[in-house]
């Protein structure tokens, strides 16, 4: 979902802040339809097949992208879920932690397609600092062109799965494509990138504690923040940001001076996706007709999960698809892992407890074993019902 458990735990606030640099104008360019390295012969699509994995590569502008198409057992053409990375340099399985999710999707009868982020694994290319969301959206659109041309994939059933920064990339692609049939959005922000990174920096600073004499003020401000999350007007939005500024003021280790500007009134009202760090993707969600599953952990410090749940519920209610659903999962962090607080120290402790309980000496050793056998993570403390919800929602879509 979203995103890699290990990288999210380790990288912290710097990942998202790097995606929120000032933006420049974007001029769409016409790209040739990408060609996959290999296609199954059309005759195989009609025959029952065992589960299998096929490596596919394609070109997207200056990016050479390599990934895996995982096909379930049975007779195609299959529906497919295309995985969209967050802001990190994740490989095609998110360090192995996406494999249990892919396995559940296969059980529901869906293929999955995921690639190494350019700059990691076998994919090459470097994202620009100012246009990375548009570049990632174009890679996604080119991937869809590749996948829908295959005889073993049903072109009417191409969906997306992602979260965190993918919560901006997927709506960008959705606004430019008629080929996306559904979307799973885990830990997707309900605000602009600069607002999300500001919230994240504040929440992680509060994770490190506040002086004892500020404990009462912290409680007051968090209650005020909770009430401010329902903002609809620009004035209400500014108040929400003011409360976050006040929370920064009582956190001794709060960062200052980068990426925390308030979106100007005219830009907030215009909501232009060409200004990436000021763009709020909820407007696309409000106007979509496809079914959307939004899953958020209420202990997530990397986005504001309560505000996102409110924004997604209102947008999807307006969109009107009866199969859309918003789930706010209690006691779950950014990656839908059970967490007391969502804070990095808590997440690191739980992760190491799991790794050591399985007899591994390090995270890297556990990752390597997981790549070989995704079943090893079956006891990993995902939030109760998370994987079941994903699998059942996908099954219900096809009924």
N, C-alpha and C positions, 0 to 999 in steps of 0.2 A: 504494500500500500504505500500513494503516495510514493515509499520511500524506504532505505536500508536501516535496520535497527542499529547495526554497529556504527555506521557512519553518523547517524543522527545523534547517538549517545556521545560519541567522541568529539564531533566537530562543533556542536553547540551553535552559538549565535552567529559566528563568522560566516557560515555558509549562506544564510539568508541575506545577511547584510551585503554580501558580494553581489547578490542578484538585484540590488536596489540602487544601483548607481544612476546618475542623471542620464536621461535618454535623448536620442537624436531622432530626426525625421526618418521615416521608413518609406522606401519606394518599392512596391512589389515588382518582382521580376518574373518573367516567364521562364519556367524550367521545363526541360524535356521530361516526359514520363519515365521514371526510373525503371530499370530492368533488373529483376532478381537474377542472382547467379545461376540458380537452377529451379526448375519446375518439375513436379511429378508429372509423369505421362498421364494424359487425360483418362486413359483406360483404367488407371488405378483408383480414380476417385469413386467409381461405382462399386468397388469390391471391398468387403470387410477387411480391415487391417488391424494389426496389433498397435498398441501405443508406440509412438516413434517421435524422434527429434530430428529436425533437418536444419542445418545452418543455412542462412540466407544472407546475402550481402547486397547492398544497393547504394547508389550515389544520390546525395541530396545537396545540390550546389557544390560547395567545396568540401563537404563532409562525406567520408566513406564510412558506411554504417554496416556493422556485422552483428547478427543476432540469431536467435533460435526460434523456430516455429515448432511448437509442441502440439502434436495431434493426438486426440484421444483414440481409444480402441473403437472400432466400429466402421460404419459405412458413411462416407461423406456425401455431399459437402457439409462441412461443419460450421457452426457459428464460431466466431473468434473474438477473443478479448485482447486488445493491443495495450501493452503496459507502457506507461509514460512516467519517466523518471522525475524526481524532484531536483533540487539544486546541486546535489553532490555529483561526484564522478563515479557513478555506480556501474557495475557490470550487469550483464544480462539477467542474472538471478538475484541481484541485490545482495551479493555475498552469500548466497544460498538461502537467505531468509524469505525470498519470494516463492521458493519451491513448494512449500505447503499450500500456499494460496493457489498456485498453478495446479497443484494436484486436486484441490477441491473443485476448481473450475473444470478440470478434465472429468471428474466424477459427474458433474452436471451436464457433460456432453460438449464442452466448449474447447476449442483449440486456444492456445495462447501464443502471442508473439512479443518478444522483448529483445532489446539489443543492448550492446555495450554503449554507454554514453561516449560520444566523441572525446578522445583524450584518455580513455580507459579501455582495457581489454584489447580487442582487435579493431575497434573503430578509431578513426583518425579525424583530426580537424580541431580547431579551437574556436570556441564561441566568442563573439565580440562582447565587450563589456556593456554596450548600450543597447544591443538588439537581440540578446540571447533568447528572450521569450518568443520572438517572431521566428528566429532561426530554429528553435526547438519545435515550434508549431509546424514549420515547413517540413522538417524531418518527419514528423508524425503524418502529415498529409501525403508525403511521398511514400511512407510505409504503407499507408492505406491503399495507394495506387498499386503497389507491389502485391499486397495480400489479396486484394479483390480480383486480381487477374488469375488466381490459381483455381484449378478445377476442383480442388478438395476443400475450398472455402466458399461458404455461402455469402455472396456479396451484399445480400440484404440484411445480414446479421453480423455487422462489424461494430464492436463496442470498444470502449476505452476504460482503463483502470489506472488510477494514479492519485497522488495527493501532494500536499505541501506546495512546492512551486508548480507542480503539474496542475494544480488548481487554477493557474493562470494559463498554462499552455493548452490544456484541453478545451476550455471555452474559446480561446482564440481559434483553434482548429475548427471547433463546432460552428463558429460564425462564418467559416469559409468553405464548409463542405456539406453536401447532402448525403454523404455515405455513412455517417455515424448513426447507429441505430439505438444505442443506449450508452450510459456512462455510470461508472462507479467512482465516487469521489471520496477518498478517505483522507481526513485531516485537511480539507480544502478551506482556504481562507474565505471569509465573506466580506473582505475589504481590500483596499489597494495594497500594493506591495510595500510602500513606505509606512503605511499604518500597521501592517502585519509585522514588519521587522521592528517597529517601535514597540509594539506590544510584546514581542518576543524578548527584546532586550530588557524591558521592564520586568517581565515575569521571571526571567532567569536571574536578574539582580535581586528580586525579592526572595528567590529560592535560597540565596546566600544569607538571608536573614536581615533583620532591621534591629537597631538598638532597642534595648528593653523599654526605654522611655517612649519609644515610638510605636509600641505594640498596639495601643488603643487607637492611635491615628491610622495605622495600617488597617485595622478592622473597619473603621469608619469609611476609609477611602475605597476599600474593596466592595463594601455595600453600595457606595455611590457609583462605582464602576458598573456594578450589576444592573443598577437602574438605568444607567446611561447607554447600555448596550442596545437598546431598542431604537437608537437614533434613526430618524428619517429625513430631517431637514439639515441644512448646512450648519445652522446654529447648534443643533443638538449634536452633530458630529464634532464640532469644535469643543463642546463641553466634554464629550467622551475623551478627546485628546488631552484636555486640561487635567482631567482626573489622572490620566496616565502620567502626565508631567509631575503631578503632586506625589504620585507613588515613587517616581524616580528620585524625588527630593529626599525621601526618608530611607533610601537604600544606599548604604555607604559605598558599595562597589558598582554603582550604576555607571555605564559608559556615557559619554557626552560628546556632542559635536559632529556626529556623522549620521546622515540618513533619517533624521527624526523630524523633518519639517512637516508642518501641517499643509495639506493640499489646499491651494488657493481656491477661493469661492468659484471663480469662472471655470477653472479646471475640474473641480469637483462636480459642477453641474454638467459640463460638457462630457466628462468621462471618456476621453479619447484614448483608445487602445494604442495609438501611436506613441503616447507618452507612457511608457510601460510602468514606471514606478508609481504613477498616480492613477492608474486604471483599476477600476473595480469590476471583476468579472461577473458579479451577480446580475448585471443587466442582461447578459447573454442567457443566463439561467432563467431569468424571468420570461424570456421570449422563446425558449426552446419548446419543442413538442415531443421530444423523446423522453422515455423514462429515465430517471436519475435516482441512484441510491447514494445518499450522502451519509457517511459514518464518521462520527467524531468522538474522541475520548475526552471526558470532562476534566481530566488531569493534564491535558496537553498545554505546556507552557510556550510552545513554538508558534501557535496561532491562538486567537481568542475563540475557543470552541463554543462557548455559550452564544457569543455574538454571531458566529458562523451558523450555528443551528437555527437561530432566529431568522437570519437573512435567507438561508436556504429554504426554510419552511414557508416563509412569506412568498419567495420567488416561485417556488414549485407549486404552491397553491394557486398563484396567478397563472402559471403556465398551464395547469389543468390536466396533466397526465395522471390518471388514477393509479398507475403502477409506480409512480415516484414515491420515495420514502426517505425520511430523515431519522437517523438513530443517534442519540447522544448516549454514549456508553459510560456508565458510572465506573470509576476506578480504573480508567484506561488512559494511557499516555498517547503521544504523537503517533506511535506505531501500533496502537491497539494492544499493547502489552500491559498486564496488570501492574499498577503503580500506586503507591500510597500518596505521592505528591506530584509525580511527573517531573521532578527535579533531577538533574544529571546524576547527583550522588546516589539517589534512590535507584535510578535506572541502572547505573553501573553495578551497584551492589546486587540487584536481582539477576542481572546478566551473568555476573561472575559466579553466583550461587548455582545457577543452572549449568553453566559450563563445567564447574567443578563436580557437580552431582553426577555428570555424565562421564567423569573420569578424564577430562581434558585439562592440560596444564595451561593452555592459553586460548584466547579468542581465535587466533589464526588457525590453530590446530582443530578447533571445533568447526570452523567454517569449511575447512578442507574436507572433513568427514561428512559434513552436511551436503556438500556438493555431490558427493558420491551416493549418499543415501538420505533423501529428504525426510524419510520417515523418522529420522533421529530427532526431529524437532516436534514430534507429535505431542510431547508432554511440555513443550515450551509454554510459559504462562501467558498465552494470548487471552484477551478478555473473554470471559465466558459467553458463548453464543456468537462470537465474531465470525469465525469460519463457517458455522452453520448458517448464519444470516446470509453471507455471500452466496453459498451454494444454493440455498433454497430460493433466494431472489432470482438467480439466474435460471433455475429450473422453471419457476413460475412464469418468467417472461415468454417461454416457448409454449405455454399451454393456451 
